[in-house]
Amino acid sequence: LSCVLSVSADGLHEDFSITGCSDSDGEVMYSLDGEELWYADFINKKGVEPQPSFIDHMTYEEGTYDNAEANQQICKQNLKMTAKVMKDFPLEFDPPSSPIVYSRDNVELGEN
């Protein structure tokens, strides 16, 4: 189960966060403009700010890791509940309504 949030304002910046979990693992990560700013290291039980030394360092609040851990518990409960509800749903393998043909070469609009 995962959640991806991306917000941009007038194309100036892109704020991106990922929260995901499985039965045995999880991830929480925040980035800005494609650069990872913070992630939760659940093995060492701490938040990591892998920002290079040559930029103005951005620090997250002290409770960010605790929030990430709490969100992992919620994620795992949601995953467990969803798996329980979805266990009797049959998998549907609908064939495409029409054949799909992909070009071997890149195609430009208006060129032969």
Secondary structure per residue as TSV (DSSP state, phi and psi in degrees):
chain	resnum	aa	ss	phi	psi
A	1	L	-	360.0	132.8
A	2	S	E	-146.9	160.7
A	3	C	E	-136.8	133.1
A	4	V	E	-123.2	128.9
A	5	L	E	-121.6	127.0
A	6	S	E	-133.1	129.1
A	7	V	E	-131.4	135.1
A	8	S	E	-137.4	147.3
A	9	A	S	-116.2	110.5
A	10	D	T	53.3	26.7
A	11	G	T	73.1	6.8
A	12	L	S	-75.3	-45.7
A	13	H	-	-140.4	157.1
A	14	E	E	-125.3	116.3
A	15	D	E	-98.7	128.4
A	16	F	E	-136.2	133.7
A	17	S	E	-136.1	148.1
A	18	I	E	-127.1	132.3
A	19	T	E	-131.8	123.9
A	20	G	E	-150.3	158.4
A	21	C	E	-153.1	162.1
A	22	S	-	-136.0	-174.8
A	23	D	S	-61.9	-28.9
A	24	S	S	-121.4	-4.0
A	25	D	-	-147.2	168.7
A	26	G	E	-161.4	164.2
A	27	E	E	-148.3	138.6
A	28	V	E	-137.0	128.4
A	29	M	E	-148.3	143.4
A	30	Y	E	-124.9	138.4
A	31	S	E	-141.1	162.9
A	32	L	E	-136.4	126.7
A	33	D	T	51.9	40.3
A	34	G	T	81.1	1.3
A	35	E	E	-106.0	125.2
A	36	E	E	-68.0	124.5
A	37	L	E	-104.0	-32.6
A	38	W	E	-157.5	141.8
A	39	Y	E	-146.7	155.0
A	40	A	E	-88.8	125.0
A	41	D	E	-99.1	94.1
A	42	F	T	-72.7	-19.3
A	43	I	T	-72.1	-47.0
A	44	N	T	-93.4	2.0
A	45	K	T	55.5	54.5
A	46	K	E	-157.6	160.5
A	47	G	E	-88.3	143.0
A	48	V	E	-119.6	133.3
A	49	E	-	-113.4	88.8
A	50	P	-	-82.9	39.8
A	51	Q	-	-81.1	140.6
A	52	P	-	-66.7	154.3
A	53	S	T	-69.0	-19.6
A	54	F	T	-87.2	3.6
A	55	I	S	-110.7	164.1
A	56	D	-	-67.8	116.8
A	57	H	-	-68.5	133.4
A	58	M	-	-107.6	123.9
A	59	T	-	-108.6	136.8
A	60	Y	-	-90.6	157.1
A	61	E	-	-59.4	155.6
A	62	E	T	-59.2	-34.0
A	63	G	T	-85.8	6.3
A	64	T	H	-61.7	-42.7
A	65	Y	H	-65.8	-42.3
A	66	D	H	-60.5	-39.9
A	67	N	H	-64.4	-39.8
A	68	A	H	-62.4	-42.7
A	69	E	H	-63.4	-43.2
A	70	A	H	-63.1	-41.8
A	71	N	H	-65.5	-30.0
A	72	Q	H	-66.9	-38.6
A	73	Q	H	-63.9	-42.5
A	74	I	H	-63.8	-44.2
A	75	C	H	-59.5	-44.6
A	76	K	H	-68.0	-35.5
A	77	Q	H	-66.4	-43.2
A	78	N	H	-63.3	-39.9
A	79	L	H	-62.7	-45.0
A	80	K	H	-62.6	-43.9
A	81	M	H	-67.2	-41.9
A	82	T	H	-64.7	-41.9
A	83	A	H	-62.2	-38.9
A	84	K	H	-66.2	-44.0
A	85	V	H	-69.7	-37.3
A	86	M	H	-88.4	-1.9
A	87	K	T	-64.4	-27.0
A	88	D	T	-96.8	0.1
A	89	F	S	-78.1	127.4
A	90	P	-	-73.3	145.1
A	91	L	-	-76.3	131.6
A	92	E	-	-102.9	127.9
A	93	F	-	-117.5	74.5
A	94	D	-	-79.3	126.1
A	95	P	-	-70.3	154.8
A	96	P	-	-60.0	148.5
A	97	S	S	-69.9	-25.0
A	98	S	S	-143.5	154.8
A	99	P	-	-62.0	145.6
A	100	I	-	-109.8	125.4
A	101	V	-	-116.1	127.3
A	102	Y	-	-108.5	138.1
A	103	S	-	-74.7	142.1
A	104	R	S	-71.5	-34.4
A	105	D	S	-105.5	158.1
A	106	N	-	-65.0	139.7
A	107	V	-	-117.9	131.2
A	108	E	-	-102.8	135.5
A	109	L	T	-61.7	131.5
A	110	G	T	85.5	0.8
A	111	E	-	-109.8	145.0
A	112	N	-	-95.5	360.0
